[in-house]
């Protein structure tokens, strides 16, 4: 047999085999959805997992205490029945009494008990475990600086437990809503090495889905958990998460129909999809991430050397920070980079929290003349005529840092350099590798930088604008009234009670401009229309994934 | 020969140890905190400190080094910081994927490269020679990233002939063995082509030059003068000597077998060593970086050793004592 005939024969055999499979057999993709991810999961233990992929998936594998949704009209979280059937507050709101379902079983047949929940919280609160969700417990009961699980969580009977808090506050249910893990699986696990416990790769859950297969860097396959007794069983047989880090490849798979859900679609691709891919619907998520230019408020050299808080020689004056915001055409930047998928940021209070937003704050317009006036009033002038503002021997010159490889921030940096030059400020640009950039920002090593921030699902600005030492107060902003408002806003009975405090905080932030808030980013999600009942919202792409169904079972593209 | 191989392997041990020690210190002295990537806005600042303790990053550097040496001597490569699993377990999942991709890319590279080189050398100065030479330069100049994306858009999206990415279709594990392998083959075609085609162009150029040099030698003229057929002259006498430089190339290409190909793996979502190594570097995942260095180091040494051995096989004048 000549090589040519052999090659043709092999191809024909392959085609025969691949075509033959479709006759008479049910295509497994007829009841499966495919989600494209940019990164892999790290593990499936909700106590220690870090990655957003793990978080998205775990909520479907493990039982949740509540079925949480976000009411966009009201701008707040809503709690429905999950593992918890009903709940009530007692002891002036400091105690939350939970009435649990008693029919929920782990995949291995064992009942989900209050002991499982208490055991899980003991892990969440153990410093040796180093859970990234340990902060959820900080308003529960601590003894000698350590989370006291016995004082915080009381088991009354098989279906009742009480969570004791040190104070009443709006986020109590949100902080209780941590996924429990089965005690019988992890009871003897070494807490120091919990992060790498092999059981984390074979999760025993009780949620609507179970982990069928995890091939690292490739694919995570979930299948319907037929034993799920929670009030939200899965409708689809399988949901498959594929790891595709390259955005163009991800988009190609979405266009081909081999991927059903993809996030994010970039604004530049929207027009092409709308014109050429009618099978894809594009959903815009309400914004939870913003970008900003950080101006260091304090003299970091002094702070690191002596611990003293002294105003930054360039950005310590509020008028200078205001001038910088006036001098940057944020609207044009946003329109260039995001088009209609951006929203000008006034402060860092996300527009999704409608009830807490101070709507009468007007964004700083682009006004270079106003910027010059403010700088003059702050004592900056071009005394030697070299085109750069100065105060005696000191020129207004600084280095703006941003992460390498981020095209949007590279563009922002270039425009900022040009616009500030026009008002007499010399900006040097420095791109930095992301790991180094974030470390230096958190350590307060930079005078100026471009960064982004994602806000949580409930308002808690304590980390961002609290103590200077907090790594997330990246610009070392210290304002006494803000500190008071943080305490007031986080110690009220309901979220709405905090509204006036948050509105005052926004007014101060707007006035002080601790950083220049650029824009909120509305993520775009591409969804194949064959997928029905998707409720993709601010909680994430996989929120209420158990409700997904397939419209046309023969619509998946196969080879 | 066996004594030579044993001596080379033994001398590789301190070399590898030095390489890993150097890597151990260089990555720890490099700026960037492995923990910083995991800290988000709503995370307790103490978390970073607890995590550093849990990962042993707060230990003094000499103590970390001693712990690492102890681990290495007992065959433990440690636990990945970013993937939270034994490094050996991660490598065991990744290495076969890389071997599969790069092995076929190497085969493609050498078969096509040698064929092109022989053809152009034998038809020197002809239209075929010119077309192949220009095409080779064109292909060699194309960035893999661009070529990969163009093939995905052209062959996969518009012509709809092949899958765009990944190793398998999502539900491939339910397929019978033959269909599973067929599915794998379809997924391999584009990445293997992109990975192999530029190297094949280069190999072809080397082969052409090497064969041209050989076929002008006296012993080839003698062989022709003896009346041997052209197939025998080229196949038996010329090709064997012309292949010696290609063997050097093969030896140098061997580390690439396990080192993987970052760009192709990224574009085609192929879960291999190249992507794993780059991700580990960006995440400052020290144990995983060292393990990937170990794998690459072993392959460099093995590649060179293999090339030396193949010299002796191909060229009878070379003897190792």
Interface residues (C-beta under 8 A of the other chain):
Chain A: X14 X17 X18 X21 X28 X29 X32 X34 X40 X42 X43 X48 X49 X50 X127 X128 X129 X130 X131 X132 X134 X135 X138 X192 X193 X195 X196 X200 X201 X213 X215 X216 X217 X218 X219 X221 X238 X240 X242 X243 X244 X245 X246 X248 X249 X252 X253 X255 X256 X258 X433 X434 X435 X436 X438 X439 X440 X442 X453 X454 X455 X456 X460 X463 X464 X470 X471 X472 X558 X559
Chain B: X31 X32 X33 X36 X37 X38 X39 X40 X41 X42 X43 X44 X45 X46 X47 X48 X50 X51 X53 X54 X79 X80 X82 X83 X84 X85 X86 X90 X93 X94 X149 X152 X153 X156 X157 X160 X162 X163 X164 X165 X166 X167 X168 X169 X170 X171 X173 X174 X175 X176 X178 X179 X182 X183 X185 X186 X266 X267 X268 X269 X271 X275 X276 X282 X283 X284
